[in-house]
Amino acid sequence: MVFENSGIEKVVIPQGSLQEIMNHNGCVLGGSWDYERMTFDYKYEIPEGIYYLRFPGYAVDGDVGSNNATLQLMDPYMGKHYYPTGIEYGSDEVFPERIVEHAINKIRTISKELTQIIEA
């Protein structure tokens, strides 16, 4: 499930500022990065399964590994984790309404905070 037109996909932000906002909102980077890309995850563990709301971005300048990148964010998306194969993002996945609503609110909150940092 892709959350299009959230406003996040238009954001270009320094890596340090992005890291601070995402951590503040419960999103973790973990091992989801390389020298050109980063993905922050918000994990949902509910009886129906494990789901991830993901916020991807790629470096338009600098190096993620050196913590000096400027990142262009992309549309957030959600997937369901299946053991042992990993996360599936297919259009046939069913997402519980309560986590979709929570994800939309989380995206709005993060989008608002990103906008405040950029406009400051």
C-alpha positions in Angstrom: 0.0 0.0 0.0 1.5 3.3 -1.1 0.4 6.5 0.5 0.6 8.9 -2.4 0.4 12.7 -2.4 1.2 12.9 1.3 3.5 15.9 0.8 6.5 13.9 2.1 7.5 13.0 -1.4 8.3 16.7 -2.1 10.7 17.1 0.9 14.4 17.5 0.5 16.1 17.6 4.0 19.5 17.3 5.7 20.1 13.8 7.0 20.5 14.9 10.7 17.2 16.8 10.7 15.4 13.9 9.1 16.9 11.4 11.6 15.8 13.6 14.6 12.2 13.9 13.3 11.9 10.2 12.5 13.3 9.1 15.8 10.9 11.5 17.6 8.0 9.9 15.8 9.0 6.3 16.7 10.6 5.4 13.3 13.9 3.6 13.3 16.6 3.4 10.7 18.1 0.1 11.8 20.0 -1.6 8.9 17.8 0.0 6.2 20.4 2.2 4.6 23.3 2.2 2.2 25.5 5.0 0.9 22.7 6.4 -1.3 19.4 5.4 0.4 17.7 5.4 3.8 14.4 3.8 4.9 12.9 4.6 8.2 10.4 2.0 9.6 7.5 2.2 12.0 6.6 -1.3 13.2 3.1 -2.6 14.0 2.9 -5.8 16.0 -0.8 -6.8 16.2 -2.6 -10.2 16.4 -3.2 -10.2 12.7 0.6 -10.0 12.0 3.5 -7.7 11.7 3.3 -4.7 9.5 5.8 -2.0 8.6 5.1 1.6 7.6 8.2 2.7 5.6 9.6 6.1 4.7 12.2 5.8 1.9 14.6 8.5 0.8 17.7 8.8 -1.4 20.7 11.1 -1.3 20.7 14.0 -3.7 24.0 15.2 -2.2 26.5 13.8 0.2 26.9 10.4 1.6 24.5 8.6 4.0 27.3 6.5 5.5 29.2 9.7 6.4 26.0 11.3 7.9 26.3 14.3 5.6 23.7 13.6 3.0 20.8 15.7 1.8 17.9 13.4 1.2 14.9 13.5 -1.2 12.0 11.6 0.4 9.6 9.4 -1.5 6.0 8.2 -1.0 5.6 6.2 2.3 4.3 2.7 1.9 3.2 -0.3 4.0 3.9 -4.0 3.9 3.2 -7.1 5.8 6.0 -9.3 7.2 5.8 -13.1 6.4 8.2 -15.5 8.1 10.7 -16.5 6.6 10.3 -14.7 3.3 10.2 -11.1 4.5 7.9 -8.1 3.8 5.3 -8.3 1.0 3.9 -5.1 -0.6 1.6 -6.6 -3.2 -1.8 -5.1 -4.1 -3.5 -8.2 -2.8 -2.3 -7.6 0.8 -5.0 -6.7 3.3 -4.2 -4.1 6.0 -6.4 -3.7 9.1 -8.3 -0.5 9.0 -7.0 0.6 12.5 -3.3 0.5 11.4 -4.1 2.2 8.1 -5.8 5.1 10.0 -2.8 5.2 12.4 -0.4 5.2 9.5 -2.2 8.1 7.9 -2.1 10.1 11.1 1.6 9.3 11.6 2.4 10.4 8.0 0.5 13.7 8.6 2.4 14.4 11.8 5.7 13.7 10.2 4.8 15.7 7.2 3.9 18.7 9.4 7.2 18.4 11.4 9.2 18.2 8.2 7.5 21.3 6.7 8.2 23.2 9.9 11.9 22.3 9.8 12.2 23.2 6.1 10.4 26.6 6.5 12.4 27.6 9.6 
